[in-house]
Amino acid sequence: MRARLPDHEGFVDRDGVKIHFEVYGSGPETLLFMPPWSIVHARVYKAQVPFFAEHFRCVTFDPRGNGKSDRPDDVAAYALDQYLADGVAVLDAVGAGRAILIGLSFGGMLASLMAAYHPARVKAAILIGTAAAVGPGNPYMMPQHFQTPQQQFTGWNKYNRDYWLTDYPDFADFFIGTMFSEPHSTKQIEDSIGWASETDGRVLGKTVEARTIPPSVDVGEAMYRAITCPTLVIHGDDDRIQPHGRGQKVAEILGVELKTIPGGGHNPSGRFPAKCNALIIEFLQKQGLMPRTKPKARRPKTALYLSSPIGLGHARRDLAIARELRQLHPDIEIHWLAQDPVTRLLESHRETIHPMSRYLASETRHIEQEAGHHELNCFEALRRMDEVLIKNFMHFQQAVEETRYDLVIADEAWDIDHYWHEHPELKRAKLAWFTDFVGYLPMPAGGEREAHLTSDYNAEMIEHVERHPGLRDRAIFVGSPEDVIPRSFGDGLPDMRDWVPRHFDFSGYIIGEHPDSFGDRAALRRRLGYRDGERVCIVTVGGSGVGAHLIERILQSYPLAAEKMPGLRMIVVAGPRIAQSAFAAPAGVELRSFVPDLDRHLAACDLALVQGGLTTCMELAAASTPFLYFPLRNHFEQNFHVAHRLDRYRAGRRMEFASSTPETIAGAMVEELTTPRQSGLVEANGAARAAKMLAELL
């Protein structure tokens, strides 16, 4: 899912060549993103556009030769003058008199050209990993038809038009891999190879051949000396396409400061977007082109709480922690940075929602779009949520810049933990990190590829924590050491049960409200309106829209179960994101979209049928309620981490959705209703223990 779709898109036609552009946002200033070399297209700026579009009118356009722009046959159509004229034409098409330019690589050269030779159109320029005709060049980027021994040794022998015509995919793999010299860049490489596949070697050959056509203007030192607008230069010191020395030389001629990204390759705005975005914001604020953040007044003890929106389980436990924390610090003020459906639950408890919440891209919608027929590859869904996460992180960073919080409490807010570890200088408050699992695990269907990727992501997380052991002021595992699955993080990596206890404290399990507090079960059933002697079955699939297929299958099984157990009552809670009208409920089944006291119904009912989410399953285990749970196929957390914990508590009966026919489900329902099992005891003081750990940070 894209974090933001364009508000408007169109084409400009220049001499029969159509150039595709998109417009995002409606801010008072225009940001024009200049395209890099045609091996990629405008989506290369996906980590910048969604966030900056909340403040600016952002305009992107695909270079001729890739994306939705044309691929002309004439080599002269790819001359430098043509790309520059495309940028000017796009500004005219969107009615922008002047713009702030952002250019990566070849886009940096185009931004420099426009700033130098069309100064009336440019307010400021930001050059990232810029291509340039000054400073030291890459000695191997020689597109001649011959190969030198050095080219052969380094792989740069593939940088020639003949090779592109015979094995363009191999060249794209090599070039993109060289762009991202940083470790743990698998997602950026994967994206860029995808964009590279939208063009071909024939087109790229023409773009390079066109470089022999002399431009109509100087592109050397004279060009940079002609630039008078404010300019920012950002360059990675491990750039293997355009050497760092080029960025240094450009900054020197311009007389501006060079912002170096340590360890950064050729696309730091893609690989280190949080840092690059922060540098861009700082620059624009200094130039008066973006409002400066004014610190807001606050109470002496103020916390910002982030609760994962994937389902409502995190929010219920976080509310319990907040209640206990207020007992220890009655004067604390808590702001919640959250999104639907969590905001609905928080508002029903009269909690304070941070105004920045309205800008967050929906993580829940992304998960729903990734889901299949009772299937969700959770790991891949998280990888593909990168565009959503960087947008949301930037809004979070704005929030902590505006209000200097004493404490940030992050319940599986993966973006905060990742980007603050990657750039500790961005940290603005003490950080308490909560999670109920540690470590990605590959599903068998993913084969060697998924095993490699999960190991790589785990290795990056381990490196982050061990490089900056104090960045998490408190890391709290929601559970006990025995709940950590006895598996390895991957080849050459430590075992989870050895590593996690060295880096986490354990709160015990945290339940929104423990069933022990609900009182006598018979009295609870009467309060909820259950009739004496009736058997009640609750079906619930969480707060996202992923569970529709499971509900459909269970509805098919109900008549079969009711035939064997007359009077069986079934209540289906579809959740706030699944329409009740999507189902044809048989007689005896009641449909609900939302039940505010669902935890009490789960404690009072005779049987529950649920997905494999941890929170609901553990609420049922704590209440000793029999239940069937159906882990989503290819969902590593539900199939491994949750299942391990439920086995430890002897809770629930695991069902495989693919092999569970309506007859199978009905039979299992009858068995669980007639021969219920006893779960192990679930601790009741987890929220209080967690709150005590947080209180120590205040």
Order of alpha helices (4+ residues) and beta strands (2+ residues): beta-beta-beta-alpha-beta-alpha-beta-alpha-beta-alpha-alpha-alpha-alpha-alpha-beta-alpha-beta-alpha-alpha-beta-alpha-beta-alpha-beta-alpha-alpha-alpha-beta-alpha-beta-alpha-beta-alpha-beta-alpha-beta-alpha-beta-beta-alpha-beta-alpha-beta-alpha-beta-alpha-alpha
